[in-house]
């Protein structure tokens, strides 16, 4: 497989409506240690609202799927997660304008634009104990190497994302609510980093499925 289609993207976004409710308690527990304790509930509520929005779309171009996801998350998800994830999908939409299929390099361009949007909004860098700690290395790993397949690249990105999420445990939080805890934030896995890894795992599952 050398391209990702709008069918894959739609399946990914619909699958997230199951993935995040399934991990709601896990994400809430992680967030309770260093945040408000509602990250799982917010993510579950936001992504659960997406399938019905996709049903109403007249066209299935990838940019439309991304924009609809963005506006839904921004309007439904509370806290910082809604604007951050919403910005990710909103910025990812622009390079996919009018397209029903993307090559791996084109898809990387979309997701890289999404990450740039998150960084621009949240001002976080790698090492700040946020979702950026997962998305930065994982999306770098997604870029094609030695002509590998889309699935191979996604598997590499997911492995990187899982490892990067675990690597947030010893970090001192420098952004968001967790930063208020100072050194007490050390020793806890970041919930935003964890949900970002779950997002990429869902993408791999949608493409494989």
Secondary structure, 3 states (H helix, E strand, C coil): CCEEEHHHHHHHHHHHHHHHHHCHHHHHHHHHHHCCCCHHHHHHHHHHCHHHHHHCCCCCCHHHHHHHHHHHHHHHCCHHHHHHHHHHHHHHHHCCCCCCEEEHHHHHHHHHHHHHHHHHHHCCCCCCCCCHHHHHHHHHHHCCCCCCCHHHHHHHHHHHHHHHHHCCCCCCCCCCHHHHHHHHHCCCCCHHHHHHHHHHHHHHHHHHC
